[in-house]
Amino acid sequence: MKRMFFPLLTIFTVLSSFAQEGQPERMSLNISLNDAKQYAIEHNRSLQNASLSVKQAEASRWQTIATMLPQAKASIDYSNMCGYNMQIGGFSVPMNPSGTLAITASIAITGSQIVGTLLKNIAIDMSNVQAKQTEQTVSSNVTTTYYSILAMEETVVLLEKNLKNMQDIYARAQNAVKVGTSEQTTADQISVQLASYQSSINSTKRQVETLYNMLRIYLGAGVDCDIILTEKLEDLLNIDTTIDLLSSDLILDNNYDYQLVSKNTELAKKQITLTAMDYVPSLSGYYQYSAKTYFGAAEGMNTTPPNMVGVSLGIPIWSSGKRASAVTEKKLAYAAAQNTLADTEDLLKVQDKQLKYNLKSAYETYEVQKKNINVTQSVFENVSKKFEFGYASSTEVTTATQELLTAQTNYISSMLEMVNAYINLKNLLNK
């Protein structure tokens, strides 16, 4: 449809160039699969949010660290007792207006702060793993959608080719009706097949546009971006790489799901230590410098020392069993986390076997369908020639045509199934 309107659009653009000046140009991307994945890494909003989450975790850690560092603050105050004189032992002491400058430096260190910093480090590690996992997911989505678009576009090409073949057969059938060597019902049966092909073409084109919209979202390219894929489906299909993946071993520490569960287990263990820190004494200290200035004719009473130092040691004694119960709770949570980690390990090992089985089966199916498409193509050509010379019926022609289309569709579907199986196993192994 875009090609149909292109000449008219070009003329309109030239005639209205002054009116269009200043408007943004429509974005266009001619993009390979690798370029698409890289573009998504740079522009995908989910990945941007994942990166922000890492920065948030780092900022949170620094907040915890800052609580263990010296803190300093300054204060300035002014007081005026409105001519009041304080009576002390028969003496009258004027309380003149005064101003005070105070600078206080303090530091407080607890076991909870130290352990809290370690927890924040684990949180950062988990955020980094989640960011990598998000990148892996986005890359997989881009790859799957890229392949799917190519597959659907190839399906459109095949449907249009078959439609052209059926149109030629229909024309021959109509000529046979005119010369009296065939009945109109024969041509009518073929016309029904023609309508079916046209409907399939229209439906497939709509699917293609839906896939392009999905790709725009994954890329973060905007809904108005024109995307042109520069690669072909057959060129992207690397059978050797697919087969080599079957011989790869599962390394649990490389799997992002396992890393997250492992970090969560580590976090649960540190929570025990954090809770136990309630038994540990806390230490704090401060230094304060003060300078007082009087604004009256004579200085009043100054009870503010210029220098002051203080140290405080807090020692937990008794909490009615609250601390002990809290520690027990965290130990139970850690035991549950360990069970989850063991389950995850077993599940990933099972998935490894299943996904390798799926990939192997998908490859075998692909090889079968590749052979089948050659056979059905040969059958279709033979039936078409027989029909042309009156040795085959319209039913045989439509049947052969449908079998060819089915074989073509199955061939494309087998390629997509092999791609999906490859991506799933690749993600599991983190290759």
C-alpha positions in Angstrom: 0.0 0.0 0.0 2.9 2.4 0.8 4.4 1.6 -2.7 1.1 2.5 -4.3 1.0 5.9 -2.7 4.7 6.7 -3.0 4.6 8.7 -6.3 1.6 10.8 -5.1 3.3 11.3 -1.7 6.4 12.5 -3.4 4.6 15.1 -5.5 2.6 16.3 -2.5 5.8 16.7 -0.5 7.4 18.8 -3.2 4.3 21.1 -3.6 4.0 21.6 0.1 7.7 21.9 1.1 7.2 25.4 2.6 4.3 24.3 4.7 6.1 21.3 5.9 9.3 23.1 6.9 10.2 22.6 10.5 8.3 19.4 11.0 10.3 16.3 12.1 11.2 13.7 9.5 9.8 10.2 9.8 12.4 7.9 11.2 13.6 4.9 9.2 15.7 2.0 10.1 17.4 -0.4 7.7 18.6 -3.0 10.2 20.2 -6.4 10.4 19.5 -8.8 13.3 22.7 -7.9 15.2 22.1 -4.2 14.6 18.5 -4.6 15.9 19.7 -6.2 19.1 22.3 -3.5 19.7 19.7 -0.8 18.9 17.4 -2.4 21.5 20.2 -2.4 24.1 20.6 1.3 23.6 17.0 2.4 23.3 14.7 -0.2 24.9 12.8 1.3 27.8 12.8 -1.8 29.9 16.6 -2.0 29.7 16.8 1.7 30.6 14.6 1.0 33.7 16.9 -1.9 34.6 19.9 0.4 34.4 18.1 2.9 36.6 17.4 0.2 39.2 21.1 -0.6 39.4 21.8 3.1 40.1 19.1 3.2 42.7 20.6 0.3 44.5 24.0 2.0 44.4 22.5 5.2 45.8 20.8 3.2 48.6 24.1 1.6 49.5 25.8 5.0 49.8 23.0 6.1 52.1 23.9 3.3 54.5 27.6 3.9 54.3 27.0 7.6 55.0 25.4 6.8 58.3 28.8 5.4 59.5 30.7 8.5 58.5 31.2 11.7 60.5 28.3 14.0 60.4 28.6 17.8 60.9 26.1 20.5 61.3 26.0 24.2 62.3 23.4 26.2 64.0 22.9 29.9 64.7 20.4 31.3 67.2 19.5 34.7 68.6 17.8 35.4 72.0 16.4 38.6 73.6 14.9 38.5 77.1 13.6 42.1 76.7 15.7 43.7 79.5 15.2 41.0 82.1 17.8 40.8 84.9 18.4 37.6 86.7 18.7 37.8 90.6 21.5 35.6 92.0 22.5 35.9 95.7 21.5 39.5 95.9 23.2 40.4 92.6 21.4 41.4 89.5 22.8 39.9 86.3 21.6 41.5 83.1 20.4 39.1 80.4 21.4 41.0 77.4 20.5 39.9 73.8 22.9 37.3 72.6 23.7 35.2 69.6 25.3 31.7 69.5 27.2 29.9 66.8 27.5 26.1 67.3 29.3 23.5 65.2 28.7 19.9 66.0 30.5 16.8 64.6 29.2 13.4 65.5 29.7 9.7 64.5 27.8 6.6 65.4 28.7 3.1 64.5 26.6 0.0 65.0 26.9 -3.6 63.9 23.6 -3.2 62.0 25.1 -0.5 59.9 28.1 -2.7 58.9 25.9 -5.7 58.0 23.4 -3.4 56.3 26.2 -2.3 54.0 26.8 -5.9 53.1 23.1 -6.4 52.4 23.2 -3.4 50.1 26.1 -4.9 48.2 24.1 -8.0 47.6 21.1 -5.9 46.4 23.4 -4.2 43.9 24.6 -7.6 42.7 21.0 -8.7 42.2 20.1 -5.5 40.4 23.0 -6.2 38.0 21.9 -9.7 37.4 18.3 -8.6 36.8 19.6 -6.0 34.3 21.6 -8.7 32.4 18.5 -10.9 32.5 16.4 -8.1 31.1 18.9 -7.6 28.3 18.8 -11.3 27.5 15.0 -11.3 27.4 14.9 -8.2 25.1 17.5 -9.7 22.8 15.5 -12.9 22.6 12.3 -11.0 21.9 14.0 -9.0 19.1 15.5 -12.2 17.6 12.2 -14.1 17.7 10.2 -11.2 16.3 12.8 -10.6 13.6 12.7 -14.2 12.5 8.9 -14.2 12.7 8.6 -11.2 10.4 10.9 -12.8 7.9 8.9 -16.0 8.1 5.6 -14.2 7.6 6.9 -12.2 4.7 8.2 -15.3 3.1 4.8 -16.9 3.6 3.2 -13.9 1.8 5.6 -14.5 -1.1 4.7 -18.2 -1.3 1.0 -17.4 -1.1 1.2 -14.8 -3.8 3.2 -17.3 -6.0 0.6 -20.0 -5.4 -2.1 -17.5 -6.1 -0.4 -16.7 -9.5 -0.2 -20.4 -10.3 -3.9 -20.9 -9.5 -4.8 -17.8 -11.6 -3.0 -19.4 -14.5 -4.8 -22.7 -13.9 -8.1 -20.9 -13.6 -7.5 -19.2 -16.9 -6.8 -22.5 -18.6 -10.0 -23.9 -17.0 -12.0 -21.0 -18.3 -10.6 -21.6 -21.8 -11.5 -25.3 -21.5 -15.1 -24.3 -20.6 -15.3 -22.0 -23.6 -14.2 -24.7 -26.1 -16.5 -27.2 -24.4 -13.8 -29.6 -23.0 -14.6 -28.8 -19.4 -17.6 -27.9 -17.2 -18.1 -24.5 -15.4 -18.1 -26.3 -12.1 -14.4 -27.1 -12.6 -13.5 -23.4 -13.0 -15.8 -22.5 -10.1 -13.9 -24.9 -7.8 -10.7 -23.3 -8.7 -12.1 -19.8 -8.2 -13.0 -20.8 -4.6 -9.4 -21.7 -4.0 -8.3 -18.4 -5.5 -10.5 -16.5 -3.0 -9.1 -18.6 -0.1 -5.5 -17.7 -1.2 -6.3 -14.0 -1.3 -7.9 -14.1 2.1 -4.8 -15.9 3.5 -2.6 -13.2 1.9 -4.5 -10.4 3.5 -4.6 -12.1 6.9 -0.8 -12.8 6.8 0.0 -9.2 5.9 -2.0 -8.0 8.9 0.1 -10.4 11.0 3.3 -9.0 9.6 2.2 -5.5 10.5 1.4 -6.6 14.1 4.9 -8.2 14.3 6.5 -4.9 13.1 4.7 -3.0 15.8 6.0 -5.5 18.4 9.5 -5.0 17.0 9.2 -1.2 17.3 8.3 -1.6 21.0 11.2 -4.0 21.6 13.6 -1.7 19.8 12.3 1.4 21.5 12.1 3.0 18.1 8.7 4.6 18.3 5.4 3.6 16.7 5.9 5.7 13.5 9.4 4.3 12.7 9.7 2.6 9.3 11.7 -0.6 9.7 13.3 -2.5 6.9 14.9 -5.9 7.6 18.1 -6.3 5.6 18.6 -10.1 6.1 16.9 -13.2 4.8 15.5 -16.1 6.8 17.8 -18.8 5.2 20.9 -16.6 5.7 20.3 -16.3 9.4 19.7 -20.0 10.0 23.1 -21.4 11.2 22.6 -25.1 11.5 26.2 -25.7 12.7 25.8 -23.3 15.6 22.5 -24.9 16.5 24.0 -28.4 16.6 27.0 -27.3 18.5 24.7 -25.9 21.3 23.5 -29.4 21.9 26.9 -30.4 23.2 27.2 -27.5 25.6 27.1 -28.3 29.3 24.9 -26.6 31.8 26.9 -24.4 34.2 24.5 -23.3 37.0 26.5 -20.3 38.0 26.1 -18.9 34.5 22.3 -19.0 34.6 20.7 -15.8 35.6 17.8 -17.4 37.4 20.2 -19.5 39.5 22.3 -16.4 40.2 19.2 -14.5 41.5 18.1 -17.4 43.7 21.6 -17.9 45.0 21.9 -14.2 45.8 18.6 -14.3 47.5 19.8 -17.2 49.6 22.9 -15.2 50.5 20.7 -12.3 51.4 18.6 -14.5 53.7 21.8 -15.7 55.5 23.0 -12.1 56.0 19.6 -11.2 57.5 20.4 -13.6 60.3 23.6 -11.7 61.1 21.8 -8.4 60.8 19.1 -9.4 63.3 21.8 -10.8 65.7 23.4 -7.3 65.7 20.7 -6.2 68.1 22.8 -8.0 70.7 25.9 -5.9 69.9 26.6 -2.6 71.8 26.5 0.6 69.8 29.0 3.4 70.1 28.6 7.1 69.3 30.6 10.2 69.9 30.4 13.9 69.3 32.4 17.2 69.5 30.7 20.6 69.8 32.3 24.1 69.4 30.2 27.1 70.5 30.8 30.8 70.3 28.5 33.3 72.1 28.2 37.0 71.4 26.4 39.6 73.5 24.8 42.7 72.0 24.3 44.7 75.3 26.4 47.3 77.1 27.8 44.6 79.3 28.2 40.8 79.0 25.6 38.7 80.7 26.0 35.3 82.2 27.6 32.9 79.8 26.8 29.2 80.7 27.8 27.9 77.3 31.1 26.1 77.2 33.2 26.8 74.0 34.2 23.1 73.6 32.4 20.0 74.5 33.1 16.3 73.8 30.9 13.3 74.5 30.9 9.5 74.1 28.0 7.1 74.4 28.0 3.3 74.6 24.7 1.5 74.4 24.5 -2.0 75.7 21.5 -4.2 75.1 20.5 -6.1 78.2 17.0 -7.6 78.0 14.3 -7.6 75.3 11.9 -10.2 76.7 12.9 -12.8 74.1 12.1 -10.4 71.1 15.6 -10.5 69.7 15.9 -14.3 70.1 12.6 -14.8 68.3 13.7 -12.5 65.5 16.9 -14.4 64.9 14.9 -17.7 64.9 12.6 -16.3 62.3 15.5 -15.3 60.0 17.1 -18.7 60.4 13.9 -20.4 59.3 13.7 -18.0 56.3 17.3 -19.0 55.4 16.4 -22.7 55.5 13.5 -22.1 53.2 15.8 -20.1 50.8 18.2 -23.0 50.8 15.4 -25.4 49.8 14.4 -23.0 47.0 17.9 -22.9 45.8 18.1 -26.8 45.7 14.8 -26.9 43.8 16.0 -24.4 41.3 19.1 -26.4 40.7 17.1 -29.5 40.0 14.6 -27.7 37.8 17.4 -26.1 35.7 19.0 -29.5 35.2 15.6 -30.9 34.0 15.1 -27.9 31.7 18.6 -28.5 30.3 17.6 -32.0 29.3 14.2 -31.0 28.0 15.4 -28.0 26.0 18.1 -30.1 24.3 15.5 -32.7 23.5 13.3 -29.9 22.0 16.1 -28.5 19.9 17.1 -32.0 18.6 13.5 -32.8 17.7 13.0 -29.4 16.0 16.2 -29.9 14.0 15.0 -33.4 12.9 11.6 -31.9 11.9 13.2 -29.2 10.0 15.2 -31.7 8.0 12.1 -33.7 7.2 10.1 -30.7 6.1 13.0 -29.5 3.9 12.8 -32.8 2.0 9.0 -32.8 2.0 8.8 -29.4 0.3 10.8 -30.6 -2.7 8.5 -33.7 -3.1 5.3 -31.7 -2.9 6.7 -29.1 -5.3 7.4 -31.9 -7.9 3.9 -33.4 -7.4 2.3 -30.0 -7.9 4.2 -29.4 -11.2 3.2 -32.9 -12.5 -0.5 -32.4 -11.6 -0.5 -29.0 -13.2 0.8 -30.4 -16.5 -1.7 -33.2 -16.4 -4.5 -30.7 -15.8 -3.3 -28.6 -18.7 -3.6 -31.6 -21.1 -6.9 -32.8 -19.5 -5.4 -35.8 -17.6 -6.1 -34.4 -14.1 -9.3 -33.0 -12.5 -9.7 -29.7 -10.8 -10.0 -31.5 -7.5 -6.5 -33.1 -8.0 -5.1 -29.6 -8.8 -6.6 -27.9 -5.7 -5.5 -30.9 -3.6 -1.9 -30.7 -4.9 -1.9 -26.9 -4.5 -3.1 -27.2 -0.9 -0.5 -29.9 -0.1 2.2 -27.7 -1.5 1.1 -24.7 0.6 0.9 -27.0 3.7 4.4 -28.2 3.0 5.7 -24.7 2.5 4.0 -23.5 5.7 5.3 -26.5 7.7 8.8 -25.8 6.4 8.7 -22.2 7.6 7.1 -23.3 10.9 9.9 -25.9 11.4 12.5 -23.2 11.0 10.8 -21.0 13.6 10.4 -23.9 16.0 14.1 -24.6 15.7 14.9 -20.9 16.2 12.7 -20.8 19.3 14.2 -24.0 20.7 17.7 -22.7 20.0 17.0 -19.3 21.8 15.5 -21.1 24.9 18.5 -23.4 25.3 20.9 -20.5 24.6 19.3 -18.5 27.3 19.4 -21.3 29.8 23.1 -21.9 29.2 23.7 -18.2 28.8 25.8 -18.7 25.7 
